[in-house]
């Protein structure tokens, strides 16, 4: 299973999103100090009712928690857009 697939599976299990996009942006950071240890750079767009009533920081913390150990072993940088369906216009 690729890192993108693992990230996707963890977020789907935790949030049952109506929309989920996971992009591996690691190729743009080749040679970057944080990429030397093999961890990657990723962009996530996730839309879920689970984010209703939560501040942006709480949403990000929930995503980090759902990814668990991957934040230490596979992910160096993570850009997160976490929205409710209403915010996403869905």
Beta strands, then each sheet from edge to edge (+ up, - down):
strand 1: 19-24
strand 2: 40-47
strand 3: 75-83
sheet 1: 1+ 2- 3-
end
